[in-house]
Amino acid sequence: MPVTMPNRKHPDEELFSGPTDYDYDIPVTMPNRRHPDEELFSGPTDYEDIPVTMPNRRHPDVEMEFSGPTEDDAMIRKLFTPPTLSNIIEESKINEIVNYPKKLSIESTIPSNLKAAETSENPSLILDTPGCKIPKLDPWDPTVKHLIELQDPYICPGPPLFMKPSLHGTIVLNETILEQYYNVTAKQLTCYYQPIYRKHEEPGNVRENDFTNGNVTELQFGIPLHEDYVGASCSLSPNVSFEQYFPLVRLKEEIEEERSKITPPTPRLNVILAGIDSVSKLNFLRHFRKTRKFLNEKLTPFEMNGYTKVGDNTFPNLVPMLTGHFVEHYWNESLRDIMYFDEIDHIWKAYAKKGYRTFYAEDSPFTGTFNYIKRGFYDPPTDYYIRPLMLALEYSTLKEKSTKEHCLNSQLETDLIYDYLRNFIKTMGVRPHIAFAMVSTMTHDYLNHAGWADEPTVHLLEDLLDMGALNNSLFVIFSDHGLRFGKIRYTYVGKFEERMPFMYIHALSGFLKNIHRSQKTLKSIRIV
């Protein structure tokens, strides 16, 4: 039985209509939620010494300053931000106009007069230096509290999934779930799969925005599939079929042959970078309660209290983090239609040269960091790369027929990325690896939707801890910036928090003690 693949158009600019940094989503039906009341936040807090808050106010240039989607402007489809430095200067002039360091380094960016937040004489500041002062803001400030609505966990309708990806590129069947929830036995079930491939188009085309399909084959559960991604269709009855998509992780012979010859540095530490789009530190404190509790009780993370963004949206904030260079070192708007990002100094390249296996996954293919109004990568940037599967999902009948946003059957889109990350780490085992996962679909557009991402995130952390992945890994959980639009941006607190995302860095204390300089450096920069 062939897998039903979607009709799709040739990818062109019209294709990328949302959700983006400028487009508006159709609001979804909210789950039950409760408004934070006085009883919940009564009693002494860490914010008693904060000066009286500023009133809500609107700058006369607010229409330009806060361009982008808001809850109030649902009819507007696209707004474009004002020109920035990267739009108006030629690449050859960048270093003449902006005197950026050739390469960012932790040691070179620590001010000599930096004080730790705990030693600040002013309790209303988290950073107090002659060159920079950052206020200590209350996440439940009266000027924003009325905008906050706590969310119940986001539940996708439908029975549990009876298939899931497993180790070595296999798909396994849960017969108990199949019989209990679908009233079908394993003997009655027939499934087929179809591989999904990254489409290698002619160099003149947009290479990363399409995919192709392989031959339809009957699915044998528990048997390794030598594929990276597949779509599967199962017949539950003569008139009922079930569709599901799988990112698969297997050891790749060519990668293992190359990397196994390289002796990794000692002591060896794997790297896991988990990004969540558009979550400020204050909104993390409001909505990620389970995640924060887990971090504080089960791990020993460095909390980067004064971490601030360096650019407007995701792209200029992630490029410095992933490359050590400000975005202008590589990019200006004149390059948007001609430049691939293969040649820039991504951190995973350096790790691959040291024998590490590499992983990169984002959940929103149309607004990906290196793909939104850009050409992306000519070749896959990492050994394990989910983009072709996410494109196939966007055009699938599964997505088209979904009755609730962010859901693929009864699975959250976010959990698809997190499951891929889990399987990658399990499959790598003792092999050195670096993984970068970025999720955005749930948190990008609305302030309170951040609460929906709390439960999948804490479940990921619990699983990483249980499988021992955090015993030998540097783990960083972070955001790129706060919410960039909406009513909260018209408040004094909202203007600050948009510029102050969250970041926690965890590594075993024993590892840091062995590398005293690393521990000292992290303690020094935790507020910058």
DRENGU-366432 format. One record per residue (C-alpha): residue number from 1; x, y, z. Coordinates in Angstrom, 2 decimals. Layout:
# residues N
  nr       X       Y       Z
 NUM       X       Y       Z
...
# end
This chain:
# residues 528
  nr       X       Y       Z
   1    0.00    0.00    0.00
   2    1.69    3.22   -1.07
   3    2.29    5.99    1.42
   4    0.11    8.98    0.59
   5    2.50   11.85    0.01
   6    1.24   15.44   -0.28
   7    0.79   17.56   -3.35
   8    3.28   20.36   -3.19
   9    4.31   23.43   -5.11
  10    7.79   24.33   -6.19
  11    9.36   26.18   -3.27
  12    9.43   29.89   -4.01
  13    9.13   33.03   -1.95
  14    5.34   32.77   -1.85
  15    5.72   29.49   -0.01
  16    7.13   31.01    3.13
  17    4.05   32.66    4.51
  18    4.28   31.73    8.15
  19    4.61   31.55   10.94
  20    7.53   33.97   10.67
  21    9.00   36.88   12.57
  22    6.53   39.09   10.70
  23    3.44   36.97   10.13
  24    0.42   36.30   12.29
  25   -0.80   32.91   13.38
  26   -4.49   32.14   13.71
  27   -5.09   31.94   17.46
  28   -5.70   28.43   18.75
  29   -8.18   27.31   21.36
  30   -6.51   27.74   24.72
  31   -6.47   24.95   27.28
  32   -7.79   25.63   30.77
  33   -5.67   28.28   32.42
  34   -5.59   30.28   35.58
  35   -4.65   33.86   36.24
  36   -1.89   34.37   38.83
  37   -3.57   35.72   41.95
  38   -2.26   37.58   44.93
  39   -2.38   34.50   47.12
  40    0.07   32.66   44.89
  41    2.69   35.37   45.06
  42    2.04   36.78   48.55
  43    4.78   37.20   51.13
  44    8.36   38.48   50.88
  45   10.01   38.24   47.48
  46   13.43   38.89   45.97
  47   12.07   42.06   44.45
  48   11.10   44.11   47.54
  49   13.97   46.56   47.05
  50   13.10   47.32   43.45
  51   12.13   50.97   42.92
  52    8.58   51.88   41.98
  53    7.83   50.53   38.52
  54    7.36   52.74   35.51
  55    3.84   53.20   34.12
  56    2.72   51.77   30.79
  57    3.68   54.18   28.07
  58    4.00   54.30   24.35
  59    6.87   55.87   22.46
  60    5.83   58.04   19.50
  61    7.92   55.81   17.22
  62    6.46   52.61   18.58
  63    4.85   51.64   15.27
  64    8.29   51.44   13.71
  65   10.18   50.19   16.75
  66    7.93   47.24   17.42
  67    7.19   46.12   13.89
  68    6.03   42.53   13.66
  69    2.93   40.57   14.67
  70    0.88   41.57   17.70
  71   -2.29   40.24   19.20
  72   -4.11   43.41   18.15
  73   -3.13   43.50   14.49
  74   -4.37   40.16   13.25
  75   -5.29   41.53    9.83
  76   -1.78   42.66    8.95
  77    0.22   39.99    7.16
  78    3.71   41.43    6.88
  79    5.63   44.34    8.31
  80    9.28   44.96    7.63
  81   11.68   46.27   10.22
  82   13.72   49.42    9.52
  83   17.06   49.03    7.75
  84   19.89   47.93   10.01
  85   23.61   48.18    9.67
  86   23.72   44.87    7.85
  87   21.26   46.16    5.21
  88   23.07   49.33    4.29
  89   26.77   48.57    4.25
  90   28.80   46.52    1.88
  91   30.51   43.44    3.20
  92   33.92   44.84    2.35
  93   33.25   47.92    4.51
  94   32.07   46.12    7.63
  95   35.39   45.99    9.42
  96   36.09   49.63    8.57
  97   32.80   50.86   10.02
  98   32.44   48.53   12.98
  99   35.58   47.65   14.87
 100   34.57   44.17   15.97
 101   37.19   41.79   17.32
 102   38.23   39.25   14.74
 103   37.13   36.39   17.00
 104   35.13   36.45   20.20
 105   36.68   34.76   23.20
 106   35.43   34.38   26.73
 107   38.56   35.72   28.37
 108   38.85   38.78   26.15
 109   35.26   39.88   26.74
 110   35.31   39.89   30.56
 111   35.60   43.49   31.83
 112   38.43   43.88   34.30
 113   36.17   45.74   36.72
 114   33.27   43.29   36.54
 115   31.53   42.70   39.87
 116   29.49   39.65   40.73
 117   25.80   40.33   41.15
 118   25.96   39.25   44.79
 119   28.43   42.03   45.62
 120   26.42   44.81   44.00
 121   25.77   47.61   46.46
 122   22.48   48.43   44.75
 123   19.91   45.65   45.36
 124   17.80   46.88   42.44
 125   20.54   45.92   39.94
 126   21.77   42.52   38.81
 127   24.74   44.09   37.04
 128   26.43   47.21   38.37
 129   29.57   48.34   36.58
 130   30.68   51.78   35.37
 131   29.92   50.74   31.79
 132   26.72   48.76   32.23
 133   23.86   48.63   34.70
 134   21.05   46.08   34.34
 135   17.98   46.43   36.56
 136   16.61   43.60   38.64
 137   13.04   43.28   37.38
 138   10.07   41.53   38.96
 139    8.46   38.96   36.62
 140    5.14   39.73   38.35
 141    5.48   43.50   38.18
 142    2.04   45.19   38.42
 143    2.49   46.75   34.99
 144    2.68   43.32   33.32
 145    0.95   40.95   35.74
 146   -2.44   41.41   34.09
 147   -0.92   40.12   30.83
 148    0.26   36.82   32.32
 149   -1.94   33.73   32.17
 150   -0.49   30.48   33.47
 151   -1.01   27.53   31.16
 152   -2.00   23.94   31.79
 153    0.05   21.34   29.87
 154   -0.70   21.30   26.16
 155   -2.43   18.04   25.28
 156   -2.68   16.70   21.74
 157   -5.91   14.76   21.16
 158   -5.98   11.11   20.26
 159   -4.67    7.78   21.56
 160   -0.98    7.14   22.29
 161    1.20    6.31   19.30
 162    1.74    2.60   18.69
 163    4.95    3.12   16.68
 164    8.11    4.93   17.69
 165   11.66    5.30   16.36
 166   14.30    3.38   18.27
 167   18.02    2.65   18.21
 168   19.94    1.66   15.08
 169   17.40    3.21   12.72
 170   14.56    0.90   13.69
 171   10.84    1.48   14.20
 172    9.31   -0.55   17.01
 173    5.69   -1.56   17.61
 174    3.88   -1.38   20.94
 175    1.35   -4.18   20.63
 176   -0.36   -3.32   23.93
 177   -1.19    0.20   22.80
 178   -2.23   -1.08   19.38
 179   -4.74   -3.53   20.84
 180   -5.96   -1.36   23.73
 181   -6.47    1.93   21.88
 182   -6.87    0.92   18.22
 183   -8.58   -2.47   18.61
 184   -6.14   -4.04   16.15
 185   -3.72   -6.93   16.70
 186   -0.19   -7.04   15.37
 187   -1.17   -9.81   12.94
 188   -3.94   -7.66   11.50
 189   -1.65   -4.65   10.99
 190    0.03   -3.92    7.67
 191    2.37   -0.95    7.33
 192    4.48    0.52    4.54
 193    7.20    3.15    4.65
 194    8.64    5.58    2.13
 195   12.08    7.20    2.57
 196   12.44   10.98    2.45
 197   15.57   12.50    0.95
 198   17.09   15.93    0.81
 199   16.62   17.18   -2.75
 200   19.89   18.03   -4.48
 201   18.75   20.63   -6.94
 202   20.75   22.52   -9.50
 203   23.11   25.08   -7.91
 204   21.02   27.99   -9.18
 205   17.94   26.91   -7.24
 206   17.09   27.16   -3.56
 207   18.67   23.87   -2.60
 208   17.24   23.38    0.89
 209   13.57   23.98    0.29
 210   12.39   20.71   -1.22
 211   12.65   16.97   -0.75
 212   12.16   13.79   -2.74
 213   10.67   10.40   -1.90
 214   12.07    6.90   -2.31
 215   10.31    3.65   -3.10
 216    7.45    2.32   -1.01
 217    8.42   -0.78    1.00
 218    6.62   -2.94    3.54
 219    7.67   -2.03    7.08
 220    9.25   -4.72    9.26
 221    9.25   -3.63   12.90
 222   12.56   -3.85   14.74
 223   14.58   -4.27   11.54
 224   17.15   -1.48   10.91
 225   16.24    0.83    8.06
 226   19.20    2.37    6.29
 227   17.43    5.71    6.01
 228   17.52    9.06    7.80
 229   13.79    9.81    7.66
 230   10.69    7.93    6.57
 231    6.96    8.40    6.36
 232    4.85    5.38    7.30
 233    1.25    4.46    6.61
 234   -0.64    1.62    8.31
 235   -3.99    0.09    7.46
 236   -6.09   -0.22   10.64
 237   -9.24   -1.32    8.82
 238  -10.51   -1.33    5.23
 239  -11.44    2.36    5.53
 240   -9.03    3.65    8.20
 241   -5.33    4.37    7.76
 242   -2.78    5.85   10.13
 243    0.13    8.09    9.10
 244    3.30    8.93   11.03
 245    6.74   10.38   10.27
 246   10.04    9.29   11.80
 247   13.52   10.81   12.06
 248   15.84    7.83   12.41
 249   19.27    7.69   14.00
 250   21.77    5.02   12.99
 251   25.52    4.82   13.02
 252   26.66    5.94    9.58
 253   29.50    3.88    8.21
 254   31.25    6.73    6.43
 255   31.07    8.98    9.50
 256   32.28    6.28   11.89
 257   35.16    5.34    9.62
 258   36.33    8.95    9.51
 259   35.76   10.03   13.14
 260   36.94    6.83   14.80
 261   40.43    7.50   13.45
 262   40.59   10.79   15.38
 263   41.60   10.80   19.02
 264   39.31   13.25   20.85
 265   40.77   15.68   23.39
 266   40.97   14.74   27.06
 267   39.18   15.16   29.30
 268   36.37   14.60   26.83
 269   33.03   16.33   27.24
 270   30.01   15.98   24.98
 271   28.00   19.13   24.22
 272   24.20   19.49   24.25
 273   22.73   22.86   23.28
 274   18.95   23.13   23.77
 275   17.43   26.38   22.53
 276   13.86   27.64   23.01
 277   12.88   30.61   20.85
 278   11.62   33.95   22.22
 279   11.69   33.24   25.96
 280   13.00   36.01   28.19
 281   14.51   35.28   31.58
 282   11.44   36.80   33.24
 283    9.06   34.72   31.14
 284   11.12   31.63   31.92
 285   10.60   32.36   35.62
 286    6.86   32.80   35.04
 287    6.15   29.79   32.87
 288    8.94   27.20   33.11
 289    8.32   26.30   36.74
 290    8.88   22.55   36.43
 291   12.00   23.05   34.33
 292   13.45   25.60   36.72
 293   12.72   23.39   39.73
 294   14.47   20.48   38.02
 295   17.50   22.61   37.18
 296   17.82   23.86   40.75
 297   17.13   20.56   42.53
 298   18.69   17.94   40.25
 299   21.54   19.82   38.55
 300   24.12   22.44   39.49
 301   23.84   24.94   36.63
 302   25.41   28.33   36.26
 303   22.55   30.80   35.88
 304   23.63   33.52   33.44
 305   21.74   36.36   35.08
 306   22.96   39.18   32.90
 307   22.92   37.36   29.55
 308   21.60   39.73   26.89
 309   20.90   39.53   23.20
 310   23.21   41.16   20.66
 311   20.84   41.43   17.67
 312   17.18   41.75   16.78
 313   15.94   38.25   15.98
 314   17.21   34.67   16.09
 315   19.78   34.85   13.29
 316   22.06   37.63   14.62
 317   21.88   36.18   18.13
 318   22.69   32.56   17.27
 319   25.49   33.31   14.80
 320   27.82   34.70   17.52
 321   26.92   31.82   19.81
 322   27.60   29.18   17.16
 323   30.59   30.78   15.42
 324   32.32   33.22   17.77
 325   31.79   36.06   15.28
 326   29.18   38.79   15.14
 327   26.81   38.33   12.22
 328   28.31   41.26   10.28
 329   31.55   39.31    9.98
 330   29.79   37.03    7.49
 331   26.57   38.61    6.36
 332   24.72   41.59    4.99
 333   21.42   41.77    3.15
 334   23.08   41.95   -0.27
 335   24.02   38.27    0.23
 336   20.56   36.91    1.04
 337   19.94   35.43   -2.43
 338   23.44   34.17   -3.17
 339   25.12   33.01    0.03
 340   25.11   29.53    1.49
 341   26.28   29.16    5.07
 342   28.52   26.12    4.56
 343   31.76   28.05    4.86
 344   31.15   29.95    8.10
 345   32.86   28.77   11.28
 346   30.10   26.78   12.95
 347   31.12   25.26   16.26
 348   30.18   21.76   15.12
 349   32.87   21.91   12.43
 350   35.57   22.36   15.05
 351   34.17   19.46   17.04
 352   33.96   17.22   13.96
 353   37.68   17.79   13.39
 354   38.23   16.46   16.92
 355   36.28   13.27   16.21
 356   32.81   14.32   17.38
 357   29.54   13.32   15.68
 358   27.33   16.33   14.97
 359   23.58   16.99   15.19
 360   21.35   19.96   14.26
 361   17.56   20.10   14.47
 362   15.00   22.92   14.25
 363   11.24   22.44   14.27
 364   10.18   25.26   11.95
 365   11.65   24.76    8.46
 366   10.20   27.91    6.90
 367   11.64   30.16    9.61
 368   14.86   28.27   10.33
 369   17.81   30.28   11.58
 370   19.74   29.97    8.33
 371   16.75   29.54    6.01
 372   14.29   32.36    6.63
 373   14.80   34.72    3.65
 374   18.18   33.02    3.20
 375   19.58   30.12    1.19
 376   20.55   27.83    4.04
 377   23.22   25.19    3.41
 378   24.39   23.73    0.11
 379   25.25   20.44    1.81
 380   23.86   19.12    5.11
 381   25.68   21.08    7.83
 382   25.88   18.20   10.32
 383   25.98   14.41   10.35
 384   22.38   14.28   11.58
 385   20.07   16.97   10.18
 386   16.27   16.93   10.37
 387   15.25   19.63    7.89
 388   14.10   17.37    4.98
 389   11.72   15.53    7.31
 390   10.28   18.78    8.69
 391    9.66   20.02    5.14
 392    7.87   16.78    4.29
 393    5.71   17.18    7.38
 394    4.72   20.71    6.39
 395    3.26   19.37    3.13
 396    1.82   16.16    4.57
 397   -1.81   15.15    4.84
 398   -1.04   14.41    8.50
 399   -0.34   18.09    9.11
 400   -3.22   19.19    6.90
 401   -5.74   17.05    8.78
 402   -4.45   17.87   12.26
 403   -7.30   19.14   14.43
 404   -5.05   21.06   16.83
 405   -2.07   23.28   16.20
 406    1.39   22.00   17.19
 407    0.15   18.37   17.08
 408    1.16   15.42   14.91
 409   -1.40   12.77   15.80
 410   -1.17   12.79   19.62
 411    2.45   13.95   19.63
 412    3.67   17.52   20.06
 413    5.90   18.85   17.28
 414    8.32   19.87   20.02
 415    8.53   16.26   21.21
 416    9.41   15.11   17.69
 417   12.58   17.21   17.93
 418   13.28   16.14   21.50
 419   12.78   12.44   20.65
 420   15.23   12.82   17.77
 421   17.72   14.35   20.21
 422   17.17   11.55   22.74
 423   17.74    8.85   20.11
 424   20.86   10.59   18.83
 425   22.40   10.69   22.30
 426   21.42    7.07   23.04
 427   22.81    5.85   19.72
 428   26.09    7.71   20.11
 429   26.68    6.15   23.53
 430   30.36    6.60   24.39
 431   31.16    8.18   21.03
 432   31.91   11.91   21.39
 433   29.11   14.10   20.07
 434   27.75   17.64   19.91
 435   24.03   18.35   19.48
 436   22.17   21.59   18.82
 437   18.36   21.54   18.95
 438   16.19   24.65   18.60
 439   12.40   24.67   19.09
 440   10.25   27.68   18.26
 441    6.75   26.81   17.08
 442    5.09   26.87   20.50
 443    6.84   29.85   22.06
 444    7.55   32.26   19.22
 445    4.32   34.17   18.72
 446    2.59   34.68   22.06
 447    3.80   35.54   25.55
 448    1.86   32.91   27.48
 449    2.43   30.05   25.06
 450    5.82   29.67   26.72
 451    3.99   27.75   29.43
 452    3.14   25.01   26.96
 453    6.84   24.23   26.46
 454    7.57   23.66   30.16
 455    6.42   20.05   30.38
 456    8.14   18.72   27.23
 457   11.32   20.50   28.31
 458   11.40   19.07   31.83
 459   10.66   15.60   30.42
 460   13.67   15.96   28.14
 461   15.88   16.95   31.08
 462   14.59   14.04   33.15
 463   15.38   11.60   30.35
 464   18.85   13.03   29.77
 465   19.59   12.66   33.46
 466   18.17    9.12   33.63
 467   20.19    7.91   30.64
 468   23.38    9.38   32.12
 469   23.85   11.87   29.30
 470   24.45   14.74   31.73
 471   27.27   12.89   33.50
 472   29.71   13.55   30.68
 473   28.20   16.52   28.85
 474   28.27   20.27   28.91
 475   24.57   21.09   28.80
 476   23.31   24.55   27.84
 477   19.62   25.45   27.83
 478   18.90   28.94   26.56
 479   16.83   31.29   24.46
 480   17.89   33.74   21.78
 481   15.80   36.76   22.89
 482   12.54   37.57   24.61
 483    9.18   38.09   22.95
 484    9.64   40.75   20.28
 485    6.02   41.89   19.87
 486    2.72   42.06   21.69
 487    1.26   44.21   24.43
 488    4.04   43.50   26.91
 489    6.48   45.29   24.61
 490    4.69   48.56   25.33
 491    5.66   48.36   29.00
 492    8.86   49.39   30.72
 493    9.48   45.83   31.94
 494    8.68   44.34   28.54
 495   11.21   46.51   26.75
 496   13.93   45.24   29.04
 497   12.96   41.58   29.07
 498   12.85   41.36   25.27
 499   16.60   42.01   25.40
 500   17.29   39.56   28.21
 501   16.75   35.86   27.34
 502   17.56   33.04   29.74
 503   20.56   30.73   29.87
 504   21.70   27.96   32.21
 505   24.97   26.05   31.80
 506   25.52   22.71   33.51
 507   28.55   20.45   33.76
 508   29.48   18.04   36.52
 509   31.24   19.86   39.33
 510   33.97   17.23   39.29
 511   34.79   18.07   35.69
 512   34.96   21.79   36.41
 513   37.14   21.23   39.47
 514   39.58   19.36   37.27
 515   39.62   22.33   34.94
 516   39.78   25.13   37.51
 517   40.10   27.83   34.88
 518   36.79   26.83   33.25
 519   34.95   27.03   36.56
 520   36.53   30.37   37.40
 521   35.67   31.74   33.95
 522   32.03   30.63   34.16
 523   31.67   32.24   37.58
 524   33.18   35.44   36.22
 525   30.94   35.75   33.16
 526   27.68   34.41   34.61
 527   26.29   37.95   34.74
 528   27.44   39.26   31.36
# end
